[in-house]
Amino acid sequence: MTLHLRFELLEKELYMLCKIKRYLNPSTLRKVRVAQNREASFRLMLDGMEVGQLDYVKGKWMYKYAEEYKESQGIKPLAGFPDVNKKYVSEELWPFFMSRIPSLSREKVKCQLHKEEIHENDLLQLLNRFGKRTITNPFVLVTNE
């Protein structure tokens, strides 16, 4: 990986972190977790092409790129996921996906949560409800059912 490419990736990650800080309430974020024994699966899409798969299984988040995306030419890896051949595993949801959830302190969001009976501390419900689209990137997150 060239120095220029590394700088470009770091620049993207910094931009994303600034966006996250702007749209999320850090004090609320600390309380958001996934209930035990829950599982979920999402597909990340871009212009109809599957980019990757995000899963939550046995208390861990896993992300891997789709074969279709890996074989595409001219498409760069996502910020935070530089190796398209690696399966990423974490106990915490990555900022790329967390940024899809709006600030839970916003009045409109509070009303939606109440109306739809979504618990504000349930990360899977929040990601399922608000994660489909975001203003920070052109990707679409679709629930696998």
Beta strands, then each sheet from edge to edge (+ up, - down):
strand 1: 40-46
strand 2: 49-57
strand 3: 60-65
strand 4: 88-90
strand 5: 140-143
sheet 1: 4+ 3- 2+ 1- 5+
end
